[in-house]
């Protein structure tokens, strides 16, 4: 209860000023502490109007935790176990660690290795673009031809169940197609304004998170400053990257987007060339293309839980990870309301219930969701 009172008190404080450099307890952690402080300051400089209170307090707590740790922090898992560090902080600091791993410490999914062969000996990587994508006044076939001719890579247009681009590894002998662990959702700045207003932006992110692929890339095409809702776009990009764990990348326009797809393809090929010989025997197996389509087709079925999740995403402080954590325990509004009612009107317990029952729900979101449900 003392911890909860402390959290509640902190939430009432004004947003913290930029932290000063602190003494680091363990010399081995000095480099990471410096990078975290630098990240904090760059985020404040980039975000219109400064950081929100919740983000500022969370980053300050993470920085104090890293500086005060008496254990070496060598991996993302070590950082996640550090006092005061939330999962999204681990995500924004992942590039500070020497090996490209996710927060579970495992490599990305790999296609099967049938013999002692290298990745490029066994597979051809094909960039797949959704044939419903918007390419301004350019013919879709021209888009594929342009990328293919610039980067000497095969590009196909196909109806994708989720996202705007994926990559498949096609076995050169067996002709099986495996979906590599990357997916892109693309929006030009004009479309993004509309999708933010009608909630398609959140819906697309949720579908991408459920599709089974781990590396989620959100590509923003165009200059946000050229549209009237530029601040909304900048905030949406910031939230998508920092809180939701997407890799947000930006291009100046159509031609730059073509080049971005080409560079991403080359980087993905390099990744699998490097990790295939070891990872194919120890990592998750990539979905076949047919398995990917079947899995995504299930996302087309809108359930009460899906609708409830989209409602909860409008609640202040409720990130997508937190919402998914809540709906895994309470899939409908009714089930959550019933859980609150079982606490016999103890308002403090009701406000803290989700924080206590869900690992990814913090105090601010727990309280805000309670009042959202009770207002309903």
C-alpha positions as a Markdown table, in Angstrom:
| # | Residue | x | y | z |
|---|---|---|---|---|
| 1 | Unk | 0.0 | 0.0 | 0.0 |
| 2 | Unk | 2.9 | 2.4 | 0.7 |
| 3 | Unk | 4.2 | 1.8 | -2.8 |
| 4 | Unk | 0.7 | 2.6 | -4.3 |
| 5 | Unk | 0.6 | 5.8 | -2.2 |
| 6 | Unk | 4.0 | 6.8 | -3.5 |
| 7 | Unk | 3.0 | 6.2 | -7.1 |
| 8 | Unk | -0.2 | 8.2 | -6.6 |
| 9 | Unk | 1.8 | 11.1 | -5.1 |
| 10 | Unk | 4.3 | 11.0 | -8.0 |
| 11 | Unk | 1.5 | 11.2 | -10.5 |
| 12 | Unk | 0.3 | 14.5 | -9.0 |
| 13 | Unk | 3.7 | 16.1 | -9.4 |
| 14 | Unk | 4.5 | 18.4 | -12.4 |
| 15 | Unk | 6.5 | 16.9 | -15.3 |
| 16 | Unk | 10.1 | 16.5 | -14.2 |
| 17 | Unk | 12.8 | 18.8 | -15.6 |
| 18 | Unk | 15.6 | 17.3 | -17.6 |
| 19 | Unk | 17.6 | 15.1 | -15.2 |
| 20 | Unk | 21.2 | 16.0 | -14.3 |
| 21 | Unk | 24.0 | 13.4 | -14.8 |
| 22 | Unk | 24.1 | 11.1 | -11.8 |
| 23 | Unk | 26.8 | 9.0 | -10.3 |
| 24 | Unk | 26.8 | 5.4 | -11.5 |
| 25 | Unk | 27.2 | 2.8 | -8.9 |
| 26 | Unk | 28.8 | 0.2 | -11.2 |
| 27 | Unk | 31.5 | 1.4 | -13.7 |
| 28 | Unk | 30.4 | -1.2 | -16.2 |
| 29 | Unk | 27.0 | 0.4 | -16.4 |
| 30 | Unk | 28.3 | 4.0 | -17.1 |
| 31 | Unk | 28.0 | 3.7 | -20.9 |
| 32 | Unk | 24.4 | 2.5 | -20.8 |
| 33 | Unk | 23.5 | 5.2 | -18.2 |
| 34 | Unk | 25.0 | 7.8 | -20.5 |
| 35 | Unk | 23.1 | 6.5 | -23.5 |
| 36 | Unk | 19.8 | 6.5 | -21.6 |
| 37 | Unk | 20.3 | 10.1 | -20.4 |
| 38 | Unk | 21.1 | 11.1 | -24.0 |
| 39 | Unk | 18.0 | 9.3 | -25.3 |
| 40 | Unk | 15.9 | 11.1 | -22.6 |
| 41 | Unk | 17.2 | 14.5 | -23.6 |
| 42 | Unk | 16.7 | 13.8 | -27.4 |
| 43 | Unk | 13.1 | 12.7 | -26.8 |
| 44 | Unk | 12.3 | 15.9 | -24.9 |
| 45 | Unk | 13.8 | 18.0 | -27.7 |
| 46 | Unk | 12.0 | 16.1 | -30.5 |
| 47 | Unk | 8.5 | 15.9 | -28.9 |
| 48 | Unk | 6.2 | 18.9 | -29.5 |
| 49 | Unk | 5.3 | 20.5 | -26.1 |
| 50 | Unk | 7.8 | 18.3 | -24.2 |
| 51 | Unk | 7.2 | 14.8 | -22.8 |
| 52 | Unk | 4.0 | 13.8 | -21.0 |
| 53 | Unk | 4.1 | 13.5 | -17.2 |
| 54 | Unk | 3.9 | 9.7 | -17.4 |
| 55 | Unk | 6.8 | 9.4 | -19.9 |
| 56 | Unk | 9.0 | 11.9 | -18.0 |
| 57 | Unk | 8.5 | 10.1 | -14.7 |
| 58 | Unk | 9.1 | 6.7 | -16.2 |
| 59 | Unk | 12.3 | 7.7 | -17.9 |
| 60 | Unk | 13.6 | 9.4 | -14.8 |
| 61 | Unk | 12.8 | 6.2 | -12.8 |
| 62 | Unk | 14.6 | 4.1 | -15.4 |
| 63 | Unk | 17.7 | 6.4 | -15.3 |
| 64 | Unk | 17.9 | 6.3 | -11.5 |
| 65 | Unk | 17.5 | 2.5 | -11.6 |
| 66 | Unk | 20.4 | 2.1 | -14.1 |
| 67 | Unk | 22.6 | 4.5 | -12.2 |
| 68 | Unk | 21.9 | 2.8 | -8.9 |
| 69 | Unk | 22.1 | -0.8 | -10.0 |
| 70 | Unk | 24.8 | -2.9 | -8.4 |
| 71 | Unk | 24.5 | -5.6 | -11.0 |
| 72 | Unk | 26.0 | -5.4 | -14.5 |
| 73 | Unk | 23.4 | -4.6 | -17.2 |
| 74 | Unk | 24.7 | -6.4 | -20.3 |
| 75 | Unk | 21.5 | -7.5 | -22.1 |
| 76 | Unk | 17.9 | -6.3 | -22.6 |
| 77 | Unk | 16.8 | -8.9 | -20.1 |
| 78 | Unk | 19.2 | -7.4 | -17.5 |
| 79 | Unk | 17.7 | -4.0 | -18.2 |
| 80 | Unk | 14.2 | -5.2 | -17.9 |
| 81 | Unk | 15.0 | -6.6 | -14.4 |
| 82 | Unk | 16.4 | -3.3 | -13.3 |
| 83 | Unk | 14.3 | -1.4 | -10.7 |
| 84 | Unk | 12.2 | 1.3 | -12.3 |
| 85 | Unk | 12.6 | 0.1 | -15.9 |
| 86 | Unk | 9.4 | -0.5 | -18.0 |
| 87 | Unk | 9.3 | -2.8 | -21.0 |
| 88 | Unk | 9.0 | 0.1 | -23.5 |
| 89 | Unk | 12.2 | 1.6 | -22.1 |
| 90 | Unk | 14.0 | -1.6 | -23.0 |
| 91 | Unk | 12.6 | -1.3 | -26.5 |
| 92 | Unk | 13.9 | 2.2 | -27.1 |
| 93 | Unk | 17.3 | 1.2 | -25.7 |
| 94 | Unk | 17.7 | -2.1 | -27.6 |
| 95 | Unk | 20.3 | -0.6 | -30.0 |
| 96 | Unk | 22.6 | 0.0 | -27.0 |
| 97 | Unk | 23.3 | -3.7 | -26.7 |
| 98 | Unk | 25.9 | -5.4 | -29.0 |
| 99 | Unk | 23.6 | -8.2 | -30.2 |
| 100 | Unk | 20.3 | -7.7 | -32.0 |
| 101 | Unk | 17.9 | -9.6 | -29.8 |
| 102 | Unk | 14.4 | -9.1 | -28.7 |
| 103 | Unk | 13.5 | -8.8 | -25.0 |
| 104 | Unk | 13.3 | -12.5 | -24.6 |
| 105 | Unk | 16.9 | -12.8 | -25.6 |
| 106 | Unk | 16.2 | -15.0 | -28.7 |
| 107 | Unk | 17.0 | -14.4 | -32.4 |
| 108 | Unk | 14.2 | -13.8 | -34.9 |
| 109 | Unk | 12.3 | -16.6 | -36.5 |
| 110 | Unk | 14.3 | -18.5 | -39.2 |
| 111 | Unk | 13.2 | -20.6 | -42.2 |
| 112 | Unk | 14.2 | -24.3 | -42.0 |
| 113 | Unk | 17.8 | -25.4 | -42.8 |
| 114 | Unk | 17.7 | -28.7 | -44.7 |
| 115 | Unk | 21.4 | -29.2 | -45.1 |
| 116 | Unk | 24.8 | -27.6 | -44.4 |
| 117 | Unk | 24.0 | -24.6 | -46.7 |
| 118 | Unk | 24.1 | -20.9 | -46.3 |
| 119 | Unk | 21.0 | -18.7 | -46.4 |
| 120 | Unk | 21.6 | -17.4 | -49.8 |
| 121 | Unk | 22.5 | -20.8 | -51.2 |
| 122 | Unk | 19.1 | -22.1 | -50.0 |
| 123 | Unk | 16.7 | -19.2 | -50.3 |
| 124 | Unk | 15.8 | -16.3 | -52.5 |
| 125 | Unk | 14.3 | -13.3 | -50.6 |
| 126 | Unk | 11.3 | -11.7 | -52.3 |
| 127 | Unk | 9.7 | -8.3 | -51.3 |
| 128 | Unk | 5.9 | -8.6 | -51.3 |
| 129 | Unk | 4.0 | -5.3 | -51.7 |
| 130 | Unk | 0.2 | -5.1 | -51.0 |
| 131 | Unk | -1.5 | -4.6 | -54.3 |
| 132 | Unk | -4.0 | -2.2 | -52.7 |
| 133 | Unk | -1.3 | 0.2 | -51.5 |
| 134 | Unk | -1.4 | 3.8 | -52.5 |
| 135 | Unk | 1.4 | 4.9 | -54.9 |
| 136 | Unk | 0.1 | 8.3 | -55.9 |
| 137 | Unk | -0.2 | 8.5 | -59.7 |
| 138 | Unk | 2.3 | 5.7 | -60.3 |
| 139 | Unk | 1.3 | 2.3 | -61.7 |
| 140 | Unk | 1.7 | -0.5 | -59.2 |
| 141 | Unk | 3.7 | -2.6 | -61.6 |
| 142 | Unk | 6.1 | 0.4 | -62.1 |
| 143 | Unk | 6.7 | 0.5 | -58.4 |
| 144 | Unk | 7.8 | -3.2 | -58.3 |
| 145 | Unk | 9.9 | -2.8 | -61.5 |
| 146 | Unk | 11.7 | 0.4 | -60.1 |
| 147 | Unk | 12.7 | -1.3 | -56.8 |
| 148 | Unk | 13.8 | -4.5 | -58.6 |
| 149 | Unk | 15.9 | -2.7 | -61.1 |
| 150 | Unk | 17.6 | -0.4 | -58.5 |
| 151 | Unk | 18.5 | -3.1 | -56.0 |
| 152 | Unk | 18.5 | -6.3 | -58.1 |
| 153 | Unk | 15.9 | -8.0 | -55.9 |
| 154 | Unk | 12.6 | -9.8 | -56.9 |
| 155 | Unk | 9.5 | -7.8 | -56.0 |
| 156 | Unk | 5.9 | -9.0 | -56.3 |
| 157 | Unk | 2.5 | -7.4 | -55.9 |
| 158 | Unk | 0.1 | -9.5 | -53.9 |
| 159 | Unk | -3.1 | -9.0 | -51.8 |
| 160 | Unk | -1.7 | -9.1 | -48.2 |
| 161 | Unk | -4.1 | -9.9 | -45.3 |
| 162 | Unk | -2.2 | -7.5 | -43.0 |
| 163 | Unk | 0.3 | -4.7 | -43.6 |
| 164 | Unk | 1.7 | -3.1 | -46.7 |
| 165 | Unk | 4.9 | -5.1 | -47.2 |
| 166 | Unk | 6.4 | -8.4 | -46.0 |
| 167 | Unk | 9.4 | -10.5 | -47.1 |
| 168 | Unk | 9.3 | -14.1 | -48.0 |
| 169 | Unk | 12.2 | -16.6 | -48.3 |
| 170 | Unk | 11.5 | -19.0 | -51.2 |
| 171 | Unk | 13.5 | -22.2 | -51.1 |
| 172 | Unk | 15.4 | -22.6 | -54.4 |
| 173 | Unk | 14.8 | -26.4 | -54.6 |
| 174 | Unk | 11.7 | -27.2 | -52.5 |
| 175 | Unk | 9.9 | -24.0 | -53.6 |
| 176 | Unk | 8.4 | -23.5 | -50.1 |
| 177 | Unk | 7.7 | -19.9 | -49.1 |
| 178 | Unk | 8.4 | -18.8 | -45.6 |
| 179 | Unk | 7.4 | -15.3 | -44.2 |
| 180 | Unk | 10.5 | -13.6 | -42.6 |
| 181 | Unk | 10.0 | -11.9 | -39.3 |
| 182 | Unk | 9.4 | -8.4 | -40.6 |
| 183 | Unk | 6.3 | -6.5 | -41.7 |
| 184 | Unk | 5.7 | -2.9 | -42.8 |
| 185 | Unk | 2.6 | -0.7 | -42.3 |
| 186 | Unk | 2.8 | 2.4 | -44.6 |
| 187 | Unk | 0.9 | 5.7 | -44.5 |
| 188 | Unk | 1.5 | 9.0 | -46.3 |
| 189 | Unk | 0.9 | 12.0 | -44.0 |
| 190 | Unk | -2.4 | 12.8 | -45.7 |
| 191 | Unk | -3.9 | 9.4 | -45.1 |
| 192 | Unk | -2.5 | 9.3 | -41.6 |
| 193 | Unk | -4.5 | 12.3 | -40.5 |
| 194 | Unk | -7.7 | 10.6 | -41.5 |
| 195 | Unk | -6.8 | 7.3 | -39.9 |
| 196 | Unk | -6.0 | 8.9 | -36.6 |
| 197 | Unk | -9.4 | 10.6 | -36.6 |
| 198 | Unk | -11.4 | 7.5 | -37.4 |
| 199 | Unk | -9.2 | 5.1 | -35.3 |
| 200 | Unk | -8.0 | 3.1 | -38.3 |
| 201 | Unk | -4.4 | 3.9 | -37.1 |
| 202 | Unk | -4.9 | 2.0 | -33.8 |
| 203 | Unk | -6.7 | -0.8 | -35.6 |
| 204 | Unk | -3.8 | -1.3 | -38.0 |
| 205 | Unk | -1.3 | -1.4 | -35.3 |
| 206 | Unk | -3.3 | -3.9 | -33.3 |
| 207 | Unk | -3.7 | -6.2 | -36.3 |
| 208 | Unk | 0.1 | -6.0 | -37.0 |
| 209 | Unk | 0.9 | -6.9 | -33.4 |
| 210 | Unk | -1.4 | -10.0 | -33.7 |
| 211 | Unk | -0.1 | -11.2 | -37.1 |
| 212 | Unk | 2.7 | -13.4 | -35.7 |
| 213 | Unk | 5.7 | -11.4 | -37.0 |
| 214 | Unk | 8.1 | -9.7 | -34.5 |
| 215 | Unk | 9.8 | -6.8 | -36.3 |
| 216 | Unk | 7.0 | -4.2 | -36.8 |
| 217 | Unk | 7.9 | -1.3 | -39.0 |
| 218 | Unk | 5.7 | 1.8 | -39.5 |
| 219 | Unk | 6.7 | 3.8 | -42.5 |
| 220 | Unk | 5.5 | 7.5 | -42.7 |
| 221 | Unk | 5.7 | 9.0 | -46.2 |
| 222 | Unk | 5.9 | 12.8 | -46.6 |
| 223 | Unk | 6.6 | 15.9 | -44.5 |
| 224 | Unk | 4.1 | 16.2 | -41.5 |
| 225 | Unk | 4.7 | 20.0 | -41.5 |
| 226 | Unk | 2.8 | 20.2 | -44.9 |
| 227 | Unk | -0.5 | 19.2 | -43.4 |
| 228 | Unk | -2.8 | 21.1 | -41.0 |
| 229 | Unk | -2.7 | 18.4 | -38.3 |
| 230 | Unk | 1.1 | 18.2 | -38.1 |
| 231 | Unk | 1.2 | 18.0 | -34.3 |
| 232 | Unk | -1.2 | 15.1 | -34.3 |
| 233 | Unk | 1.0 | 13.2 | -36.7 |
| 234 | Unk | 4.2 | 13.9 | -34.8 |
| 235 | Unk | 2.5 | 12.8 | -31.5 |
| 236 | Unk | 1.2 | 9.6 | -33.2 |
| 237 | Unk | 4.6 | 8.7 | -34.6 |
| 238 | Unk | 6.2 | 9.3 | -31.2 |
| 239 | Unk | 3.6 | 7.1 | -29.4 |
| 240 | Unk | 3.8 | 4.4 | -32.0 |
| 241 | Unk | 7.6 | 4.2 | -31.6 |
| 242 | Unk | 8.1 | 4.7 | -27.9 |
| 243 | Unk | 5.1 | 3.2 | -26.3 |
| 244 | Unk | 3.9 | 0.6 | -28.9 |
| 245 | Unk | 7.4 | -0.8 | -29.9 |
| 246 | Unk | 7.3 | -0.1 | -33.6 |
| 247 | Unk | 10.3 | 0.9 | -35.6 |
| 248 | Unk | 9.0 | 4.2 | -37.1 |
| 249 | Unk | 10.8 | 5.2 | -40.3 |
| 250 | Unk | 10.2 | 8.3 | -42.4 |
| 251 | Unk | 10.6 | 9.0 | -46.1 |
| 252 | Unk | 10.3 | 12.3 | -48.0 |
| 253 | Unk | 8.0 | 11.0 | -50.7 |
| 254 | Unk | 7.2 | 8.3 | -53.2 |
| 255 | Unk | 10.7 | 7.9 | -54.7 |
| 256 | Unk | 12.3 | 7.9 | -51.3 |
| 257 | Unk | 9.8 | 5.1 | -50.2 |
| 258 | Unk | 11.0 | 3.0 | -53.1 |
| 259 | Unk | 14.6 | 3.4 | -52.0 |
| 260 | Unk | 13.6 | 2.6 | -48.4 |
| 261 | Unk | 12.0 | -0.7 | -49.4 |
| 262 | Unk | 15.2 | -1.6 | -51.3 |
| 263 | Unk | 17.5 | -0.7 | -48.4 |
| 264 | Unk | 15.3 | -2.6 | -45.9 |
| 265 | Unk | 15.4 | -5.7 | -48.2 |
| 266 | Unk | 19.2 | -5.6 | -48.3 |
| 267 | Unk | 19.4 | -5.2 | -44.5 |
| 268 | Unk | 17.0 | -8.2 | -44.0 |
| 269 | Unk | 19.1 | -10.3 | -46.3 |
| 270 | Unk | 22.2 | -9.4 | -44.4 |
| 271 | Unk | 20.6 | -10.2 | -41.1 |
| 272 | Unk | 19.6 | -13.7 | -42.3 |
| 273 | Unk | 23.0 | -14.3 | -43.9 |
| 274 | Unk | 24.6 | -13.6 | -40.6 |
| 275 | Unk | 22.4 | -15.6 | -38.3 |
| 276 | Unk | 21.1 | -18.5 | -40.4 |
| 277 | Unk | 23.8 | -21.0 | -39.7 |
| 278 | Unk | 23.2 | -20.8 | -35.9 |
| 279 | Unk | 19.7 | -19.5 | -35.6 |
| 280 | Unk | 18.0 | -22.1 | -37.9 |
| 281 | Unk | 18.7 | -24.8 | -35.3 |
| 282 | Unk | 17.7 | -22.8 | -32.2 |
| 283 | Unk | 15.1 | -20.2 | -33.1 |
| 284 | Unk | 11.4 | -20.2 | -33.8 |
| 285 | Unk | 10.4 | -21.5 | -37.3 |
| 286 | Unk | 9.1 | -18.9 | -39.8 |
| 287 | Unk | 5.5 | -19.3 | -40.7 |
| 288 | Unk | 4.8 | -20.5 | -44.2 |
| 289 | Unk | 3.0 | -18.0 | -46.4 |
| 290 | Unk | -0.2 | -20.1 | -46.2 |
| 291 | Unk | 0.1 | -20.3 | -42.4 |
| 292 | Unk | 0.5 | -16.5 | -42.3 |
| 293 | Unk | -2.6 | -15.9 | -44.4 |
| 294 | Unk | -4.7 | -18.3 | -42.3 |
| 295 | Unk | -3.5 | -16.7 | -39.0 |
| 296 | Unk | -4.3 | -13.2 | -40.3 |
| 297 | Unk | -7.7 | -14.3 | -41.6 |
| 298 | Unk | -8.7 | -14.9 | -38.0 |
| 299 | Unk | -8.1 | -11.2 | -37.4 |
| 300 | Unk | -10.9 | -10.4 | -39.8 |
| 301 | Unk | -13.4 | -11.8 | -37.3 |
| 302 | Unk | -14.3 | -8.9 | -35.1 |
| 303 | Unk | -15.1 | -10.1 | -31.5 |
| 304 | Unk | -16.5 | -8.2 | -28.5 |
| 305 | Unk | -13.0 | -8.4 | -27.1 |
| 306 | Unk | -11.6 | -6.6 | -30.2 |
| 307 | Unk | -14.2 | -3.8 | -29.9 |
| 308 | Unk | -13.5 | -3.5 | -26.1 |
| 309 | Unk | -9.7 | -3.3 | -26.8 |
| 310 | Unk | -10.2 | -0.5 | -29.3 |
| 311 | Unk | -12.3 | 1.4 | -26.7 |
| 312 | Unk | -9.7 | 1.0 | -24.0 |
| 313 | Unk | -7.0 | 2.4 | -26.4 |
| 314 | Unk | -8.7 | 5.8 | -26.1 |
| 315 | Unk | -8.1 | 5.8 | -22.3 |
| 316 | Unk | -5.2 | 8.1 | -21.2 |
| 317 | Unk | -2.0 | 6.2 | -20.2 |
| 318 | Unk | -3.4 | 2.9 | -21.8 |
| 319 | Unk | -0.8 | 1.6 | -24.2 |
| 320 | Unk | -1.5 | -1.2 | -26.6 |
| 321 | Unk | 0.6 | -3.6 | -24.6 |
| 322 | Unk | -1.4 | -2.7 | -21.5 |
| 323 | Unk | -4.7 | -3.1 | -23.2 |
| 324 | Unk | -3.8 | -6.5 | -24.6 |
| 325 | Unk | -2.8 | -7.5 | -21.1 |
| 326 | Unk | -6.1 | -6.3 | -19.7 |
| 327 | Unk | -8.3 | -8.0 | -22.4 |
| 328 | Unk | -6.4 | -11.3 | -21.9 |
| 329 | Unk | -7.9 | -11.4 | -18.3 |
| 330 | Unk | -11.1 | -9.4 | -18.9 |
| 331 | Unk | -12.1 | -9.9 | -22.6 |
| 332 | Unk | -15.3 | -7.8 | -22.4 |
| 333 | Unk | -16.5 | -4.6 | -20.7 |
| 334 | Unk | -19.0 | -6.8 | -18.7 |
| 335 | Unk | -16.3 | -9.1 | -17.4 |
| 336 | Unk | -14.2 | -6.2 | -16.2 |
| 337 | Unk | -17.2 | -4.4 | -14.6 |
| 338 | Unk | -18.1 | -7.6 | -12.7 |
| 339 | Unk | -14.6 | -7.9 | -11.4 |
| 340 | Unk | -14.8 | -4.3 | -10.1 |
| 341 | Unk | -18.2 | -4.9 | -8.5 |
| 342 | Unk | -16.7 | -7.8 | -6.5 |
| 343 | Unk | -14.5 | -5.4 | -4.6 |
| 344 | Unk | -17.6 | -4.1 | -2.8 |
| 345 | Unk | -17.2 | -0.4 | -3.5 |
| 346 | Unk | -13.6 | -0.2 | -2.2 |
| 347 | Unk | -12.6 | 2.6 | -4.6 |
| 348 | Unk | -8.9 | 2.4 | -3.8 |
| 349 | Unk | -8.9 | -1.3 | -4.5 |
| 350 | Unk | -10.9 | -0.8 | -7.7 |
| 351 | Unk | -8.5 | 1.9 | -9.0 |
| 352 | Unk | -5.5 | -0.4 | -8.3 |
| 353 | Unk | -7.0 | -3.7 | -9.4 |
| 354 | Unk | -5.6 | -3.8 | -12.9 |
| 355 | Unk | -2.2 | -2.5 | -11.7 |
| 356 | Unk | -2.0 | -5.5 | -9.3 |
| 357 | Unk | -3.4 | -8.1 | -11.7 |
| 358 | Unk | -1.7 | -7.2 | -15.0 |
| 359 | Unk | 2.1 | -6.9 | -15.3 |
| 360 | Unk | 2.0 | -4.2 | -18.1 |
| 361 | Unk | -0.6 | -1.9 | -16.5 |
| 362 | Unk | 0.8 | 1.0 | -14.5 |
| 363 | Unk | -0.9 | 3.1 | -11.8 |
| 364 | Unk | -2.1 | 5.9 | -14.1 |
| 365 | Unk | -3.7 | 3.5 | -16.7 |
| 366 | Unk | -5.2 | 1.3 | -13.9 |
| 367 | Unk | -7.0 | 4.3 | -12.4 |
| 368 | Unk | -8.1 | 5.8 | -15.7 |
| 369 | Unk | -9.5 | 2.5 | -17.0 |
| 370 | Unk | -11.5 | 2.0 | -13.8 |
| 371 | Unk | -13.2 | 5.4 | -14.2 |
| 372 | Unk | -13.7 | 4.8 | -17.9 |
| 373 | Unk | -15.6 | 1.6 | -17.1 |
| 374 | Unk | -17.5 | 3.1 | -14.2 |
| 375 | Unk | -18.6 | 6.0 | -16.4 |
| 376 | Unk | -19.9 | 3.5 | -18.9 |
